[in-house]
Amino acid sequence: MAQLGARDGVCRKVTASLGVATAAPGWDGTPETLMRLADAALYAAKGAGRDCVRRSPVERDNASAG
């Protein structure tokens, strides 16, 4: 995304920060819990200086909903 370059004579820098959470088969969490994990990972990516990907820890991904 950072290579999109100039448009209308103005150079714009575009970056992406991503937060990822996954659920293993048999995971007993809720979709809301999975979204919270992904959201926390997104803010971790932004806190790490942006333009990166952070994944929620496996232990949390497979934890019971709470």
Backbone as CSV, one residue per row, in Angstrom:
resi,resn,N_x,N_y,N_z,CA_x,CA_y,CA_z,C_x,C_y,C_z
1,MET,0.814,-1.198,0.000,0.000,0.000,0.000,0.854,1.257,0.000
2,ALA,2.029,1.188,0.596,2.881,2.374,0.692,3.395,2.827,-0.664
3,GLN,3.286,1.996,-1.686,3.810,2.331,-3.002,2.764,2.930,-3.930
4,LEU,1.658,3.404,-3.423,0.623,3.971,-4.278,1.086,5.245,-4.972
5,GLY,2.015,5.976,-4.361,2.645,7.106,-5.029,1.821,8.375,-5.094
6,ALA,2.177,9.208,-6.084,1.588,10.538,-6.217,0.265,10.479,-6.971
7,ARG,-0.591,11.386,-6.612,-1.876,11.548,-7.289,-2.159,13.038,-7.367
8,ASP,-2.444,13.522,-8.522,-2.709,14.946,-8.729,-1.539,15.804,-8.261
9,GLY,-0.311,15.292,-8.433,0.866,16.051,-8.058,1.164,16.062,-6.576
10,VAL,0.359,15.390,-5.788,0.565,15.347,-4.333,0.976,13.935,-3.953
11,CYS,2.079,13.830,-3.255,2.557,12.518,-2.811,1.855,12.165,-1.509
12,ARG,1.182,11.045,-1.521,0.486,10.582,-0.323,1.073,9.240,0.094
13,LYS,1.316,9.090,1.359,1.802,7.813,1.868,0.634,7.087,2.515
14,VAL,0.401,5.888,2.052,-0.677,5.062,2.575,-0.051,3.834,3.225
15,THR,-0.459,3.553,4.450,0.027,2.365,5.143,-1.172,1.583,5.663
16,ALA,-0.915,0.370,6.086,-1.978,-0.457,6.660,-1.475,-1.112,7.940
17,SER,-2.314,-1.090,8.938,-2.060,-1.813,10.180,-3.151,-2.866,10.298
18,LEU,-2.755,-4.099,10.581,-3.724,-5.185,10.659,-3.632,-5.909,11.991
19,GLY,-4.781,-6.284,12.519,-4.861,-7.119,13.701,-5.559,-8.414,13.331
20,VAL,-4.974,-9.534,13.700,-5.491,-10.838,13.293,-5.746,-11.713,14.519
21,ALA,-6.875,-12.393,14.511,-7.182,-13.395,15.533,-7.793,-14.591,14.817
22,THR,-7.445,-15.771,15.242,-7.979,-16.990,14.634,-8.574,-17.889,15.710
23,ALA,-9.468,-18.749,15.271,-10.074,-19.721,16.184,-9.800,-21.118,15.647
24,ALA,-9.287,-21.977,16.507,-9.023,-23.365,16.143,-10.323,-24.165,16.191
25,PRO,-10.402,-25.251,15.429,-11.588,-26.108,15.523,-11.818,-26.525,16.973
26,GLY,-13.041,-26.478,17.389,-13.373,-26.848,18.762,-13.302,-25.690,19.741
27,TRP,-12.902,-24.524,19.275,-12.823,-23.346,20.139,-14.212,-23.019,20.644
28,ASP,-14.366,-22.750,21.928,-15.697,-22.506,22.470,-15.977,-21.035,22.733
29,GLY,-15.186,-20.158,22.152,-15.402,-18.728,22.305,-16.532,-18.226,21.423
30,THR,-16.869,-16.962,21.593,-17.935,-16.334,20.819,-17.341,-15.468,19.705
31,PRO,-18.146,-15.151,18.701,-17.660,-14.223,17.670,-17.227,-12.880,18.262
32,GLU,-17.922,-12.435,19.293,-17.568,-11.166,19.940,-16.181,-11.234,20.568
33,THR,-15.862,-12.377,21.189,-14.533,-12.557,21.778,-13.470,-12.536,20.695
34,LEU,-13.734,-13.193,19.589,-12.788,-13.206,18.476,-12.567,-11.790,17.939
35,MET,-13.630,-11.008,17.841,-13.503,-9.619,17.390,-12.691,-8.786,18.391
36,ARG,-12.904,-9.004,19.682,-12.125,-8.277,20.702,-10.647,-8.608,20.592
37,LEU,-10.328,-9.883,20.345,-8.934,-10.287,20.190,-8.303,-9.629,18.961
38,ALA,-9.039,-9.608,17.854,-8.531,-8.968,16.641,-8.362,-7.466,16.853
39,ASP,-9.298,-6.847,17.553,-9.215,-5.416,17.823,-8.000,-5.095,18.690
40,ALA,-7.750,-5.912,19.715,-6.572,-5.708,20.568,-5.292,-5.861,19.748
41,ALA,-5.274,-6.825,18.829,-4.099,-7.012,17.976,-3.915,-5.818,17.039
42,LEU,-5.010,-5.251,16.554,-4.925,-4.059,15.702,-4.286,-2.899,16.460
43,TYR,-4.726,-2.665,17.686,-4.142,-1.575,18.459,-2.687,-1.847,18.815
44,ALA,-2.325,-3.114,18.967,-0.915,-3.463,19.178,-0.097,-3.120,17.932
45,ALA,-0.660,-3.371,16.752,0.029,-3.026,15.499,0.211,-1.520,15.385
46,LYS,-0.823,-0.774,15.712,-0.712,0.688,15.663,0.313,1.184,16.676
47,GLY,0.336,0.581,17.844,1.283,0.966,18.884,2.718,0.614,18.536
48,ALA,2.887,-0.367,17.650,4.230,-0.786,17.242,4.792,0.097,16.137
49,GLY,4.102,1.154,15.814,4.601,2.084,14.813,3.835,2.050,13.507
50,ARG,2.751,1.325,13.474,1.889,1.221,12.303,2.564,0.513,11.150
51,ASP,1.830,0.338,10.071,2.328,-0.320,8.859,2.875,-1.711,9.167
52,CYS,2.135,-2.478,9.980,2.564,-3.836,10.325,1.344,-4.683,10.682
53,VAL,1.593,-5.942,10.931,0.545,-6.890,11.310,0.870,-7.444,12.685
54,ARG,-0.123,-7.540,13.532,0.034,-8.190,14.829,-1.072,-9.220,14.963
55,ARG,-0.716,-10.348,15.548,-1.653,-11.445,15.746,-1.852,-11.638,17.239
56,SER,-3.084,-11.932,17.627,-3.319,-12.187,19.045,-2.635,-13.498,19.422
57,PRO,-2.152,-13.607,20.642,-1.457,-14.832,21.060,-2.355,-16.063,20.927
58,VAL,-1.774,-17.184,20.540,-2.513,-18.436,20.356,-3.254,-18.811,21.629
59,GLU,-2.615,-18.620,22.768,-3.254,-18.993,24.034,-4.581,-18.250,24.213
60,ARG,-4.612,-16.991,23.804,-5.840,-16.214,23.944,-6.856,-16.612,22.893
61,ASP,-6.393,-16.915,21.687,-7.311,-17.314,20.619,-8.128,-18.522,21.012
62,ASN,-7.511,-19.450,21.715,-8.170,-20.703,22.034,-8.701,-20.755,23.469
63,ALA,-8.670,-19.622,24.138,-9.184,-19.569,25.512,-10.706,-19.557,25.489
64,SER,-11.264,-19.956,26.551,-12.720,-19.911,26.703,-13.185,-18.465,26.688
65,ALA,-14.366,-18.231,26.193,-14.928,-16.875,26.159,-15.025,-16.351,27.576
66,GLY,-14.736,-15.043,27.702,-14.754,-14.514,29.054,-15.120,-13.100,29.147
